[in-house]
Structures are given as C-alpha cells and as structure tokens.
Amino acid sequence: MDRRIAQRGIIVLGIIIAIAGFALHFSVPGTTRSGFNVIVEGSSSATDHIFMELGDADYEFGIEMLPPEQYLAENTTGYLLTSTEYERYLSGTPIQDVVALLQFGSGERTSYEVSPTTELDLYIVFFNNGPDLVSWTYYYVILPSGFYPTFTIGFAGLFIIMAALGWSFAGWKRYFVIGVSINLILFFLRTFTLASYSLGLPEIFEDLIHVELYNDYQFFYLSWVPSLREGAWAYSSELAIYLYPPMWIYTVSILGSVPSWLPGVPLFAFNVGTGYFVYMIAKSISHEEKYPIYAMILYLLNPFTLFYGSFMWLNPTPYVFFTMVSFYLALTEREELSIAAIAVATLYKQLAVVFFPILSIVLLKKRLGGKKLDNVRGFIKHTIIYAGIVFLVSVPFLIVSPEQYLNQMLFWNTGNYDTLRTFIPDLWMTVHLNTFFLWLGAPSWFTDMIALLLVNYVFLIICALVVYGTFAIFKPQDTQGRVKELVTQALLWGFVAVMCVQLFYPRGAYKFYLLALAPFVSILYDYQNLEMKQEDSGFKRHHIVPIVLSWIAFVCYRFVYFWILGAWLIFYLWKSGGLSRIAGGLRLLVRPPDKESTTISVYEEIYGDDLGEFDAPLTNESYFLRTS
C-alpha cells in the first residue's frame, strides 16, 4: 500500500512540474521558421519581410542565410535591412549606400544575431545579376530568454512521470516505458538543435560516416506548417516541393508551429506508438512469452527508430505506424479495417501501396479452401475499399488543384534517366542501384543499361511478380493457426518489399526510408526461426544480428550500403526458405503441374502438406475417397 502511494505521489509531482514548466514555456513562446524558397529571376531582385510583435520578455534573434546549392548563383548578392534602411532604399537610395545589418553573396553561409525589444521588422533584399534563376533560403530563430529553462522544467516533469510509471508497471509495459523514455531523451535533445539550422556534426559524418541526418524538419516542415496554418493550400507554391499525400501535412500541423518543436510531437508519437503494435503482433504469432518483449525493445532501440524517428522527426513515422496497425488488424481478422488502415498509411506516404497486395492475399487465403471466384471477388472488394478511401480524401485536392495534386503525388521526381546515369556525390542526392557502379567508374554501356532498367521500373516489376506471386502460392500447413502463419509470412514478404523499394526505386532512396524496415526486422529478429514454428527459451546472441545489421547500414558509406541490404535480403530469404519458394514458383511457370499433381496441391491447400497415415501415392481416385 505504501509503495502504491509513493508511486502515485511521484506521478502527481511529475504532473505538477510538467504543467508548471510547459505553462511558463507557452506563455512567452519563441518561434523558429524557415523562410523557404525565395525565388530570384535572372537580372532581377526579390524581397522578403520578417515582422513580429514582441512582449516584455528579453529576446534573442538569429538568422542564417543559406546560399543556393542547386543553381548557378555567381552573381547573386543579398542585404539584411532594418525597416528604416529599407524605406531609404525604396525612396531611391542606391543599395550600396544604405546601412545593411548583413551583406552576403552566393556561396556564402552567413548569420546575424541581435536582441530586439518591442518588435522585429526586417527586410531581406536579394539581387540576381546573372541570367539564371536562383533560390535562396533563410532560417531564423527568435527565442525569449526563458525558452529553454522552462522547456527543461516541463520535460523534467515528464521524465519523473515516466520513471514512476516504469516503477509501477511490470512486464512488457515497464520495458515499453523504458524504451519510450530513451526515445524521449533524443526528442528532448533535438529541440536544442533548433536554435540554429546546422546540427553541427563533425566532418567525419560527411566524409566517412554517412548517417544521413537530413534537416528536412527545419528546411521544409518549419516552412510548410506555418504556411498551411496561415491559409496556404497544400498543393500550391506556398508549400514548395511538398510531395507527400495530404494527411501528412494536416496531421503534422495539428498542434501548430509555435514553439517550433510542436510539429515534431505527432511524428514522435507515431514512431514510439509503432512499438506497441510490434509487441502486439509478435505476441500473437510467437510461442514464447518474452519474444514480443524482445521484439518491442529491438524496435525501440533500432538506430532507424532512434535517430530518424525520435531525433530527426523525419516523414515516414505515420505511414509505418498505420502499416503495423493494418498487419495487426489482419492478424485479428478484422478484414475491412485492415484494408482501411493501409489506405490511411498510403495517405501519409505513397510507398505504403506496396503492402496492399500482401495484406489482401492474407485476408483472401485465411479462408480454408476458398474458391478462385470468391478470391477474385474478395480482391475486388479490398481494392474498392482501399481506392475508395484514398479517392475520398483526395477529392478536395482533385477539385481545387488536380494538376498540381497528381503531379506532386505521382509524377514529381519519380526517376530521370540522365540523373540515373550521372554520378552526383552531393548528400542531398538520393542513392540508387546505379550509384555504386557510377562511383566505381564502371563502363558507360553498363551504367546506361542499369539506368534504363531502373527508370522503366523493370527491377521493381520483377520484384513485384516475385514477392506477390511467391506469397500468393504459399500454402499454410497449420489449419488451426492459419491466420498466424499467413501473417508471419506476410511480415517476411513485407520485409522483402521494403528492401526492394530501397534497392530499386527509380527516384533513388535515402537511408531514412529504412525506418519502415525497423518493425519488420524487430518482429522477425530470430533468423533461425523466421517462420515462428519453434519455441524459444530466451534471448540468444544470434538474435542481435538484425540490430547489428541495422547499425552497419546506418553508419555505412552511402555509396556502398546497398550491398549490405542486398546481402541481408538474400540471407533472410535463404534462412526462411523464401529462395526455395521463389525457385518453386519459377518451376511452375516453366512447367505447369499435371492433373495428378494439381489434385495433390488442392488437397494440400485444404488439409496441409502433412498427409499423415496416407502413405500410398495420392491419385485422383484415392483423393476423392479420402475426402468423401
């Protein structure tokens, strides 16, 4: 009784501290924003305005000018002016004669800091004396003096609550709280990096270790979210280069952008929430009590989860969450909800479409001895549910801006032949299958052929035929646990699908796309028991293989990590028997079975592969005798 009182007392104390800290934090909020994409046409100028009324608190303002990196900008200059100096410029004073707070040129990354009083009223004037269009970006921060102290107090209260919950809970809930707390520490630390655009990583992270901690949150999201809340349309010039489905931006914007860490909260919540469904799925398909706890811990400690989801707040977390929700609903035989969930996942990121056929096959094959016509009808039903949800959410955007919506959703930057045959070492560029060969200087005829196959989706089409075809002919052996066996295989082929997209996507891929891999490899962490048919007595050394491979891929040089993924893929297919199934499927294509073997396959589909006491060869006659 005393222990429970102490636990509740600590929780109440944490709540009080958290409320006090965050109340002070939000009473004088600071803001961080990217003024993304100031376009300056050739032989012209452009102006941007920063205005903000301030309270009585002491503020610190900082701005960083980020030069164009993808345009020719040799003749571009810029000036940061006060409102008074800007009026002088408008009245005819040459720009060279006004007093600028900051002057900068192309190729220069410059910053300026000041302590404003009652208001912030600044102008940025860009001049482009060259013939080519250029794009400038600036990033500014204005924070009250108490911004980080009050934020720290609020999070101290949260950590006290998490510690008390970890003490109160037992079993998987305790480990879940511990895993979430570790991820929460990274969320807390990330907020402090928002004070400047640069993460300040040592050069080794660019020259040798390619962890790809891209700053999309500051460069894109802190531009999109404020613009959307100020009335901008999702698929318009105000949200430049917004290439995600509509639900993503509206979900990320739900809490606002002041203070600047708020849009990261939904992304973080989806990331750690996936850990719960990893546990629930592993619990349902495993034979061992601690297996799901190990799977959940491996997910929450995966480098992709920790750094891409909880630290950098990158875009895949919502679609990964709903993908796992869909697998869980399939496992619990809630057919329509499972398809609806994968449709929602697609409305967060288009890549989720690769899981729809896998889940549909699971839901169709769960019926014992289903007829082909019923399966066709079922697939049509699933397609109607899936496409209907995607279409209904898309209707407003198809009405208002159909061309922009379809272009940005489906056709923008899906792969360019010239790009795929050109080695571009810059870190902003995606990596694709051909990058390694271009990096090595392979013959042009070879790299041109690879580029041609990539841009025409040849590799992905082959992968789709292999993945979906092999899974479609899979025959569960356990009549009682048919759904569990199907979902286990679906997880394995979901892992293969993620790998195929990473390896063969024509646009190329970034490492943070591998966040979608984390839940699959966490559930299937035992490569010696990928079909989940053996009982496991505990965690063994070989169980850390997926986490080790994840870390290797995470830090590996970006031009060669594809080969780590390829070896990992082949290894898992080999250990699971997937290679044998692929070979068997290819044999069926080359030489269709005769009537007798077809009868046997029908028998196995209904009753499983184990013929039990029936040792004699199974002929058409004996088959009908045994089933009558």
Secondary structure in CASP SS format (residue, H / E / C, confidence):
PFRMAT SS
TARGET T0000
AUTHOR 0000-0000-0000
METHOD secondary structure of the structure
MODEL  1
M C 1.00
D H 1.00
R H 1.00
R H 1.00
I H 1.00
A H 1.00
Q H 1.00
R H 1.00
G H 1.00
I H 1.00
I H 1.00
V H 1.00
L H 1.00
G H 1.00
I H 1.00
I H 1.00
I H 1.00
A H 1.00
I H 1.00
A H 1.00
G H 1.00
F H 1.00
A H 1.00
L H 1.00
H H 1.00
F H 1.00
S H 1.00
V C 1.00
P C 1.00
G C 1.00
T E 1.00
T E 1.00
R E 1.00
S E 1.00
G C 1.00
F C 1.00
N C 1.00
V E 1.00
I E 1.00
V E 1.00
E C 1.00
G C 1.00
S C 1.00
S E 1.00
S E 1.00
A E 1.00
T E 1.00
D E 1.00
H E 1.00
I E 1.00
F E 1.00
M E 1.00
E E 1.00
L C 1.00
G C 1.00
D C 1.00
A C 1.00
D C 1.00
Y E 1.00
E E 1.00
F E 1.00
G E 1.00
I E 1.00
E E 1.00
M E 1.00
L E 1.00
P C 1.00
P C 1.00
E C 1.00
Q C 1.00
Y C 1.00
L C 1.00
A C 1.00
E C 1.00
N C 1.00
T E 1.00
T E 1.00
G E 1.00
Y E 1.00
L E 1.00
L E 1.00
T E 1.00
S H 1.00
T H 1.00
E H 1.00
Y H 1.00
E H 1.00
R H 1.00
Y H 1.00
L H 1.00
S C 1.00
G C 1.00
T C 1.00
P C 1.00
I H 1.00
Q H 1.00
D H 1.00
V C 1.00
V C 1.00
A C 1.00
L C 1.00
L E 1.00
Q E 1.00
F E 1.00
G E 1.00
S C 1.00
G C 1.00
E C 1.00
R C 1.00
T E 1.00
S E 1.00
Y E 1.00
E E 1.00
V E 1.00
S C 1.00
P C 1.00
T C 1.00
T C 1.00
E E 1.00
L E 1.00
D E 1.00
L E 1.00
Y E 1.00
I E 1.00
V E 1.00
F E 1.00
F E 1.00
N E 1.00
N C 1.00
G C 1.00
P C 1.00
D C 1.00
L C 1.00
V E 1.00
S E 1.00
W E 1.00
T E 1.00
Y E 1.00
Y E 1.00
Y E 1.00
V E 1.00
I E 1.00
L E 1.00
P E 1.00
S C 1.00
G C 1.00
F H 1.00
Y H 1.00
P H 1.00
T H 1.00
F H 1.00
T H 1.00
I H 1.00
G H 1.00
F H 1.00
A H 1.00
G H 1.00
L H 1.00
F H 1.00
I H 1.00
I H 1.00
M H 1.00
A H 1.00
A H 1.00
L H 1.00
G H 1.00
W H 1.00
S H 1.00
F C 1.00
A C 1.00
G C 1.00
W H 1.00
K H 1.00
R H 1.00
Y H 1.00
F H 1.00
V H 1.00
I H 1.00
G H 1.00
V H 1.00
S H 1.00
I H 1.00
N H 1.00
L H 1.00
I H 1.00
L H 1.00
F H 1.00
F H 1.00
L H 1.00
R H 1.00
T H 1.00
F H 1.00
T H 1.00
L H 1.00
A H 1.00
S C 1.00
Y C 1.00
S C 1.00
L C 1.00
G C 1.00
L C 1.00
P C 1.00
E C 1.00
I H 1.00
F H 1.00
E H 1.00
D H 1.00
L C 1.00
I C 1.00
H C 1.00
V C 1.00
E C 1.00
L C 1.00
Y C 1.00
N C 1.00
D H 1.00
Y H 1.00
Q H 1.00
F H 1.00
F H 1.00
Y H 1.00
L H 1.00
S H 1.00
W H 1.00
V H 1.00
P H 1.00
S H 1.00
L H 1.00
R H 1.00
E C 1.00
G C 1.00
A C 1.00
W C 1.00
A C 1.00
Y C 1.00
S C 1.00
S H 1.00
E H 1.00
L H 1.00
A C 1.00
I C 1.00
Y C 1.00
L C 1.00
Y C 1.00
P C 1.00
P H 1.00
M H 1.00
W H 1.00
I H 1.00
Y H 1.00
T H 1.00
V H 1.00
S C 1.00
I C 1.00
L C 1.00
G C 1.00
S C 1.00
V C 1.00
P C 1.00
S C 1.00
W C 1.00
L C 1.00
P C 1.00
G H 1.00
V H 1.00
P H 1.00
L H 1.00
F H 1.00
A H 1.00
F H 1.00
N H 1.00
V H 1.00
G H 1.00
T H 1.00
G H 1.00
Y H 1.00
F H 1.00
V H 1.00
Y H 1.00
M H 1.00
I H 1.00
A H 1.00
K H 1.00
S H 1.00
I H 1.00
S C 1.00
H C 1.00
E C 1.00
E C 1.00
K C 1.00
Y H 1.00
P H 1.00
I H 1.00
Y H 1.00
A H 1.00
M H 1.00
I H 1.00
L H 1.00
Y H 1.00
L H 1.00
L C 1.00
N C 1.00
P H 1.00
F H 1.00
T H 1.00
L H 1.00
F H 1.00
Y H 1.00
G H 1.00
S H 1.00
F H 1.00
M C 1.00
W C 1.00
L C 1.00
N C 1.00
P C 1.00
T H 1.00
P H 1.00
Y H 1.00
V H 1.00
F H 1.00
F H 1.00
T H 1.00
M H 1.00
V H 1.00
S H 1.00
F H 1.00
Y H 1.00
L H 1.00
A H 1.00
L H 1.00
T C 1.00
E C 1.00
R C 1.00
E H 1.00
E H 1.00
L H 1.00
S H 1.00
I H 1.00
A H 1.00
A H 1.00
I H 1.00
A H 1.00
V H 1.00
A H 1.00
T H 1.00
L C 1.00
Y C 1.00
K C 1.00
Q H 1.00
L H 1.00
A H 1.00
V H 1.00
V H 1.00
F H 1.00
F H 1.00
P H 1.00
I H 1.00
L H 1.00
S H 1.00
I H 1.00
V H 1.00
L H 1.00
L H 1.00
K H 1.00
K C 1.00
R C 1.00
L C 1.00
G C 1.00
G C 1.00
K C 1.00
K H 1.00
L H 1.00
D H 1.00
N H 1.00
V H 1.00
R H 1.00
G H 1.00
F H 1.00
I H 1.00
K H 1.00
H H 1.00
T H 1.00
I H 1.00
I H 1.00
Y H 1.00
A H 1.00
G H 1.00
I H 1.00
V H 1.00
F H 1.00
L H 1.00
V H 1.00
S H 1.00
V H 1.00
P H 1.00
F H 1.00
L H 1.00
I H 1.00
V H 1.00
S C 1.00
P H 1.00
E H 1.00
Q H 1.00
Y H 1.00
L H 1.00
N H 1.00
Q H 1.00
M H 1.00
L H 1.00
F H 1.00
W C 1.00
N C 1.00
T C 1.00
G C 1.00
N C 1.00
Y H 1.00
D H 1.00
T H 1.00
L H 1.00
R C 1.00
T C 1.00
F C 1.00
I C 1.00
P C 1.00
D C 1.00
L C 1.00
W C 1.00
M C 1.00
T C 1.00
V E 1.00
H C 1.00
L H 1.00
N H 1.00
T H 1.00
F H 1.00
F H 1.00
L H 1.00
W H 1.00
L H 1.00
G C 1.00
A C 1.00
P C 1.00
S H 1.00
W H 1.00
F H 1.00
T H 1.00
D H 1.00
M H 1.00
I H 1.00
A H 1.00
L H 1.00
L H 1.00
L H 1.00
V H 1.00
N C 1.00
Y C 1.00
V H 1.00
F H 1.00
L H 1.00
I H 1.00
I H 1.00
C H 1.00
A H 1.00
L H 1.00
V H 1.00
V H 1.00
Y H 1.00
G H 1.00
T H 1.00
F H 1.00
A H 1.00
I C 1.00
F C 1.00
K C 1.00
P C 1.00
Q C 1.00
D C 1.00
T C 1.00
Q C 1.00
G C 1.00
R H 1.00
V H 1.00
K H 1.00
E H 1.00
L H 1.00
V H 1.00
T H 1.00
Q H 1.00
A H 1.00
L H 1.00
L H 1.00
W H 1.00
G H 1.00
F H 1.00
V H 1.00
A H 1.00
V H 1.00
M H 1.00
C H 1.00
V H 1.00
Q H 1.00
L H 1.00
F H 1.00
Y C 1.00
P C 1.00
R C 1.00
G C 1.00
A E 1.00
Y C 1.00
K H 1.00
F H 1.00
Y H 1.00
L H 1.00
L H 1.00
A H 1.00
L H 1.00
A H 1.00
P H 1.00
F H 1.00
V H 1.00
S H 1.00
I H 1.00
L C 1.00
Y C 1.00
D C 1.00
Y C 1.00
Q C 1.00
N C 1.00
L C 1.00
E C 1.00
M C 1.00
K C 1.00
Q C 1.00
E C 1.00
D C 1.00
S C 1.00
G C 1.00
F C 1.00
K C 1.00
R H 1.00
H H 1.00
H H 1.00
I H 1.00
V H 1.00
P H 1.00
I H 1.00
V H 1.00
L H 1.00
S H 1.00
W H 1.00
I H 1.00
A H 1.00
F H 1.00
V H 1.00
C C 1.00
Y C 1.00
R C 1.00
F C 1.00
V C 1.00
Y H 1.00
F H 1.00
W H 1.00
I H 1.00
L H 1.00
G H 1.00
A H 1.00
W H 1.00
L H 1.00
I H 1.00
F H 1.00
Y H 1.00
L H 1.00
W H 1.00
K H 1.00
S H 1.00
G C 1.00
G H 1.00
L H 1.00
S H 1.00
R H 1.00
I H 1.00
A H 1.00
G H 1.00
G H 1.00
L H 1.00
R H 1.00
L H 1.00
L H 1.00
V H 1.00
R C 1.00
P C 1.00
P C 1.00
D C 1.00
K H 1.00
E H 1.00
S H 1.00
T H 1.00
T H 1.00
I H 1.00
S H 1.00
V H 1.00
Y H 1.00
E H 1.00
E H 1.00
I H 1.00
Y H 1.00
G C 1.00
D C 1.00
D C 1.00
L C 1.00
G C 1.00
E C 1.00
F C 1.00
D C 1.00
A C 1.00
P C 1.00
L C 1.00
T C 1.00
N H 1.00
E H 1.00
S H 1.00
Y H 1.00
F H 1.00
L H 1.00
R H 1.00
T H 1.00
S C 1.00
END
